[in-house]
Amino acid sequence: MTTWYEDAFRPGSEIRGKWNGRVYVVERLLGAGSNGVVALVRRGTSRFALKAGRETVDHQSEINSLHALSLTATTFKHFLVEVDDMIVQDREVPFFVMRYIEGVRVSDYIHKHGQDWIYVIGSNLLKKLTELHRCGYVFGDLKIENMIVSKYGHVDLIDFGGMTSKGRAIKQLTEVYDRGFWKAGERVAEESYDLFSFAILMMKVLDVRDRFQNIQHSLPQNREVEQLYPILRDSRAAARIAPFLQRALNGHWQSSEEAYQYWKRLVADQKLTPSPLNFPWLKICFAASLLLFCATVYIYW
Ligand SMILES: Nc1ncnc2c1ncn2[C@@H]1O[C@H](COP(=O)(O)OP(=O)(O)OP(=O)(O)O)[C@@H](O)[C@H]1O
């Protein structure tokens, strides 16, 4: 049995917007989640991510969030490119086009480049959250799957279906990242809600012994964040940011700006930077300049 989108999203297929008439050529499918199908598409020489969804309410809510953010003077400006409908099997399917973000999951990035990159990635993710919070929103469903890491630890958020205006009830969540699941606070859109998920995300990435697996399946009445603390002792990187993570889990900060300042101080005080060994181009440049220096000395001596 084929799914509704298989034909429409086959590489090389054309997607034509019913109202705006723009045509996109599908390069490949990027993912199919509970709220829609996302494909990498091309129009002229530009590449975009196109998300189509049949769950109209959730889809519209994500469009509203992206539309609001795209109008702000932040790094989210112009993230949403256009909104239209397409016809698939004689039915109208709504879609929107957004900026395409090239990169990998944070866990894959850390696996490839080393745990020390968590200091840069954490800082960049906090910066993104502070931007979003300053605009009056909370991301809501912050998790590994909803962020993309590109070169030099640059971070982008994707999937804004859970974005909620401050003060409202959280509308989309993933249990293990939700402070309600850990009996650590209410499901209300506050900056501290995202900071809690941020701490869980960091711990999941640094969970070298896979402790999350067992703890998240423990009985709800026994579940509490203290059960996660052993993860903070399992690796050097986790131990170094432990003071931040414990505070975030305990709702210490009312604002992400305060949390971001604390993170920056913690990282600077301990001189936490990714190992230079992870910059192969640095070694190449150093060797090349040494060679050039020797050649110059030889020629002019
Ligand atoms: N702007 C983007 N740039 C690059 N890739 C993207 C972008 N948006 C989404 N993707 C890719 O498509 C996948 C599915 O997207 P998304 O998470 O928005 O769908 P979803 O239906 O809401 O999923 P979920 O069920 O996990 O909530 C993502 O995991 C990611 O790999």
The ligand as a MOL file (V3000), in Angstrom:
LIG
                    3D

  0  0  0     0  0            999 V3000
M  V30 BEGIN CTAB
M  V30 COUNTS 31 33 0 0 0
M  V30 BEGIN ATOM
M  V30 1 N 13.4000 23.7150 7.4780 0
M  V30 2 C 13.8980 22.4860 7.3890 0
M  V30 3 N 15.1050 22.2770 6.8220 0
M  V30 4 C 15.6320 21.0390 6.7220 0
M  V30 5 N 15.0080 19.9030 7.1410 0
M  V30 6 C 13.7910 20.0360 7.7070 0
M  V30 7 C 13.1730 21.3200 7.8810 0
M  V30 8 N 11.9820 21.1280 8.4840 0
M  V30 9 C 11.8560 19.8070 8.6950 0
M  V30 10 N 12.9290 19.1290 8.2170 0
M  V30 11 C 13.1510 17.6670 8.2370 0
M  V30 12 O 11.9050 16.9920 8.1510 0
M  V30 13 C 11.6790 16.1570 9.3020 0
M  V30 14 C 10.2070 16.2210 9.7100 0
M  V30 15 O 9.8610 17.5760 9.9920 0
M  V30 16 P 8.9330 18.0240 11.1900 0
M  V30 17 O 9.5740 17.6250 12.4670 0
M  V30 18 O 8.6160 19.4540 10.9890 0
M  V30 19 O 7.6350 17.1410 10.9070 0
M  V30 20 P 6.5280 16.6970 11.9360 0
M  V30 21 O 5.4810 16.0120 11.1390 0
M  V30 22 O 6.0770 17.8790 12.7250 0
M  V30 23 O 7.3450 15.6840 12.8310 0
M  V30 24 P 7.0730 15.1750 14.3130 0
M  V30 25 O 6.0980 14.0550 14.1940 0
M  V30 26 O 8.4460 14.6990 14.7400 0
M  V30 27 O 6.5820 16.3360 15.1020 0
M  V30 28 C 12.6230 16.6700 10.3560 0
M  V30 29 O 13.0410 15.6700 11.2240 0
M  V30 30 C 13.8010 17.2010 9.5410 0
M  V30 31 O 14.6820 16.1570 9.2360 0
M  V30 END ATOM
M  V30 BEGIN BOND
M  V30 1 1 1 2
M  V30 2 1 2 3
M  V30 3 2 2 7
M  V30 4 2 3 4
M  V30 5 1 4 5
M  V30 6 2 5 6
M  V30 7 1 6 7
M  V30 8 1 6 10
M  V30 9 1 7 8
M  V30 10 2 8 9
M  V30 11 1 9 10
M  V30 12 1 10 11
M  V30 13 1 11 12
M  V30 14 1 11 30
M  V30 15 1 12 13
M  V30 16 1 13 14
M  V30 17 1 13 28
M  V30 18 1 14 15
M  V30 19 1 15 16
M  V30 20 2 16 17
M  V30 21 1 16 18
M  V30 22 1 16 19
M  V30 23 1 19 20
M  V30 24 2 20 21
M  V30 25 1 20 22
M  V30 26 1 20 23
M  V30 27 1 23 24
M  V30 28 2 24 25
M  V30 29 1 24 26
M  V30 30 1 24 27
M  V30 31 1 28 29
M  V30 32 1 28 30
M  V30 33 1 30 31
M  V30 END BOND
M  V30 END CTAB
M  END
